[in-house]
Amino acid sequence: MGTLLLPGIRAEFSSGGTEVPLVFVSGGRPPALSWMKTFFPEKELWCVDSGVVPCLEAGFLPSRLIGDGDSTPPEIWERASREGVRIERFPRDKDRTDLQLAFHRAGKENSERSAVVTGCWGGRFDHLWSGIYSLFWAREKGVRVLAFADEREVLFPLEGGGELELAMDETEGKNLSLLPLGGDCTGVTIRGVQWELEEAELLQGRPFAVSNRILKGKTPRISLKTGTLGVYCG
């Protein structure tokens, strides 16, 4: 079993988890200061363009800053450079998003890395959609995204043949949804929630397993046979 510790959530994967993943900080909704101060220490931080702003404001110096700079004040890039952050700047007109560039660089330098993406929620839907579905492209480059997360929302990608167990500090008011990401998902089982499933088929074109309720005192357990499932909590 592999373990990922997020503020308020302990995720147990059947394989491939890690205690200290690489963290990509993207340019969507900034994570809360308290969340960053709990999760960021002892992690390697890679900022994606304007994701560097909340990091520096919170007192965290990333090891890498990647992007085209179109959404970050120039003085922030200059400050990062002065403080020794390794910067890779790209033209604004390019074929890949800044996050995809970061995935590519991380996989090229050290294959088979596990990662968490934050600063990805909120903002434009197309940016969120692209970021989440880029997890498949990241996997090809050797980067396994364990979660897209902040203090308000988290999505765990779960691959066919895998199992996921979630222990949460607080379950009151939490919703749990199962979203087929990589095509249709078969053999989906979930326990510890109000509406359990047993060996169900979830179709990407007809998603229905949304807004399930986590039972008080229960630990949700999810598994599937084929496909890639997004386990969303928010």
Secondary structure, 3 states (H helix, E strand, C coil): CEEEEECCEEEEECCCCCCCCEEEECCCCCCCHHHHHHHCCCCEEEEEHHHHHHHHHCCCCCCEEEECCCCCCHHHHHHHHHCCCEEEECCCCCCCCHHHHHHHHHHHHCCCEEEEEECCCCCCHHHHHHHHHHHHHHHHCCEEEEEEECCCCEEEEEECCCEEEEEECCCCCCEEEEEECCCCEEEEEEECECCCEEEEEECCCCCCCCCEEECCCCCCEEECCECEEEEEEC
